[in-house]
């Protein structure tokens, strides 16, 4: 089951609060959640994550972090 949530946090790359939409898979039997993956950010065009060729989340300062 896909579990989604929104997190507001300070981003040093754009020097302000940003809204991150995150999603993770949740195992209904065990309750185990996979690491959250970033679906979108309200400022990804300002920090270089969003380019003409798509989104490059590995450039995001929150990539791989736990929320």
C-alpha angles and dihedrals in degrees: 000000000000113000117197132190142163122235126192114206141151115267118204092199093065096021097233145075114291134190115231121193109210134186134190136175116248122201105222093205100050100020089230115152124207117228111284117260123207112246098176145342129204092227106038093117091060098054100042100256092114113059136162090270096052139270121331102193092175086074091058116105088225096051109128094006122128121239 
